[in-house]
Amino acid sequence: MDSANASSSGPAEAVPPAAGLSDRDGQILAFERHWWKYAGAKEQAIRDQFQMSATRYYQVLNALIDRPEALAHDPLLVKRLRRLRAARQRARSARRLGIEV
């Protein structure tokens, strides 16, 4: 086994959170990076891992990805999550206005 494979064995061994991020914030970013590896629905994995509802989790996540500390911790992930959020917001606005997207 080479060192690249040894260092990427799973989300539990993710990069420690940057200064300014709590352990939970770091765990949330690690979960978003690897959520598809969990068996079953994402909502159930959220409930099992963080003991919070999916609604609360997404509230926390949305606040987290707006923080500069999160961007410094994992720029690719945070930018991707921001892009997805913006696309969903545009789609909702277009539906309200009756515009085809």
FENNORNOR-V279792 format. One record per pair of residues at least 24 apart in sequence whose ideal C-beta (glycine too) atoms are under 8 Angstrom apart, sorted by the first residue. I is the first residue (numbers start at 1). J is the second residue. D is the distance in Angstrom with one decimal. If there is no record, write none. Layout:
i=I j=J d=D
i=I j=J d=D
This chain:
i=10 j=34 d=7.5
i=10 j=37 d=7.7
i=11 j=37 d=6.9
i=15 j=73 d=7.4
i=15 j=74 d=7.6
i=17 j=73 d=6.3
i=18 j=69 d=5.6
i=18 j=72 d=5.4
i=18 j=73 d=4.1
i=19 j=69 d=7.2
i=20 j=67 d=7.6
i=20 j=69 d=3.7
i=21 j=67 d=7.8
i=21 j=69 d=5.0
i=21 j=70 d=6.6
i=21 j=73 d=5.8
i=24 j=50 d=7.4
i=25 j=64 d=5.5
i=25 j=69 d=7.8
i=25 j=70 d=6.9
i=26 j=73 d=7.1
i=28 j=57 d=7.5
i=28 j=60 d=6.5
i=28 j=61 d=6.0
i=28 j=64 d=6.1
i=29 j=64 d=7.2
i=29 j=70 d=6.4
i=29 j=73 d=6.3
i=29 j=74 d=5.4
i=29 j=77 d=6.2
i=29 j=78 d=7.6
i=32 j=61 d=6.9
i=32 j=77 d=6.3
i=32 j=81 d=6.5
i=33 j=74 d=7.0
i=33 j=77 d=5.4
